[in-house]
Amino acid sequence: MTKSTLDQNDRAINPVDSALNTVQDNSELVRFLVHDKQDTVGVAVDDIRKGEKVNGLTLDGQTRISIAATMEIPLGHKVALKDFKPGEVVVKYGERIGIVVTEIHKGDHVHVHNLKTARW
């Protein structure tokens, strides 16, 4: 059983419920990861909303990157770290993963709608 405390009006407060309802300042949270220093995209570790300014981190922990999301970016999807023109290469894990098929701006969602595989 969780021990409760009392608020100003002598109502019981469950510490777990109280913590869940606390609003956090997300400005310092890492919201995307960059696997290799040569990467041109990051990977969202949380759903990112259009217009949010989010922080990323390289896996070596040495470099913080901030971008403003221009689109919704679902968990596990790629976010552009730079502007791309059609025909340019996208790099993830330090490897060439795809060719841009339509203009991509820094902060855009990078996925099958604007990228084709580099394999064929």
C-alpha positions as CSV (number, residue, x, y, z in Angstrom):
1,M,0.0,0.0,0.0
2,T,1.3,3.4,-0.9
3,K,1.7,5.9,1.9
4,S,-0.4,9.1,1.3
5,T,0.3,12.6,2.5
6,L,-2.1,15.5,2.9
7,D,-2.4,18.6,0.8
8,Q,-3.4,22.1,2.0
9,N,-7.1,21.1,2.3
10,D,-6.3,17.9,4.2
11,R,-7.0,15.7,1.2
12,A,-5.0,12.5,0.8
13,I,-2.3,12.7,-2.0
14,N,-0.9,9.6,-3.4
15,P,2.8,10.2,-4.2
16,V,2.7,8.1,-7.4
17,D,-0.4,10.0,-8.7
18,S,1.1,13.3,-7.8
19,A,4.4,12.5,-9.7
20,L,2.4,11.4,-12.7
21,N,0.5,14.7,-12.8
22,T,3.7,16.9,-12.5
23,V,4.4,19.0,-15.6
24,Q,8.0,18.5,-16.6
25,D,10.2,21.0,-18.4
26,N,11.2,19.0,-21.5
27,S,13.7,21.5,-22.8
28,E,16.7,19.5,-21.7
29,L,15.3,16.0,-22.5
30,V,17.0,14.1,-25.4
31,R,14.2,13.5,-27.9
32,F,16.3,12.1,-30.8
33,L,19.6,10.2,-31.2
34,V,22.3,10.6,-33.8
35,H,24.1,7.2,-34.3
36,D,27.2,8.4,-36.0
37,K,28.9,11.8,-36.3
38,Q,28.5,11.6,-40.2
39,D,24.7,11.1,-39.9
40,T,22.4,13.6,-41.6
41,V,19.3,12.3,-39.8
42,G,18.5,11.6,-36.2
43,V,16.0,9.0,-34.8
44,A,13.2,10.1,-32.6
45,V,13.1,8.4,-29.2
46,D,9.7,9.9,-28.5
47,D,6.9,11.2,-30.6
48,I,7.8,14.8,-31.7
49,R,5.1,17.3,-32.5
50,K,5.3,19.8,-35.3
51,G,6.7,23.1,-34.0
52,E,8.5,21.6,-31.0
53,K,12.1,22.6,-30.4
54,V,13.8,19.4,-29.5
55,N,17.3,18.3,-28.4
56,G,19.2,15.4,-29.7
57,L,22.5,13.7,-28.7
58,T,25.1,11.8,-30.5
59,L,25.6,8.2,-29.2
60,D,29.1,9.0,-28.0
61,G,27.4,11.6,-25.7
62,Q,29.7,14.4,-26.9
63,T,27.5,16.5,-29.1
64,R,24.0,18.0,-28.4
65,I,21.9,19.1,-31.4
66,S,18.8,21.3,-31.3
67,I,16.2,21.5,-34.1
68,A,12.7,22.7,-34.6
69,A,10.4,20.0,-35.9
70,T,8.5,21.1,-39.0
71,M,6.3,18.0,-39.1
72,E,5.0,15.4,-36.7
73,I,7.8,12.7,-36.3
74,P,6.7,9.4,-34.8
75,L,8.8,7.4,-32.3
76,G,11.5,5.5,-34.2
77,H,11.3,7.7,-37.3
78,K,14.0,9.9,-38.8
79,V,14.3,13.7,-38.5
80,A,16.3,15.7,-41.0
81,L,19.4,17.4,-39.5
82,K,19.9,19.5,-42.7
83,D,18.2,20.6,-45.8
84,F,18.3,18.1,-48.8
85,K,17.6,18.5,-52.5
86,P,16.3,15.6,-54.6
87,G,19.2,13.2,-55.5
88,E,21.2,13.8,-52.4
89,V,22.2,11.0,-50.1
90,V,20.8,10.4,-46.5
91,V,23.3,8.9,-44.0
92,K,22.3,7.0,-40.9
93,Y,24.6,4.7,-38.8
94,G,27.4,6.3,-40.8
95,E,26.1,4.5,-43.9
96,R,24.3,5.7,-47.0
97,I,20.7,4.5,-46.5
98,G,18.7,6.4,-49.2
99,I,18.3,8.9,-51.9
100,V,16.1,12.0,-51.5
101,V,13.2,12.1,-53.9
102,T,11.6,15.4,-53.0
103,E,13.0,18.4,-51.1
104,I,13.5,17.9,-47.4
105,H,14.1,20.7,-44.9
106,K,15.9,20.6,-41.6
107,G,13.4,19.4,-39.0
108,D,11.2,17.4,-41.5
109,H,10.1,13.8,-41.1
110,V,12.3,11.6,-43.3
111,H,10.5,8.5,-44.5
112,V,9.2,6.6,-47.6
113,H,7.3,9.7,-48.8
114,N,10.5,11.7,-49.4
115,L,13.3,9.0,-49.5
116,K,13.9,5.9,-51.5
117,T,16.3,3.1,-50.5
118,A,19.9,3.2,-51.7
119,R,19.8,-0.6,-52.2
120,W,18.1,-0.5,-55.6
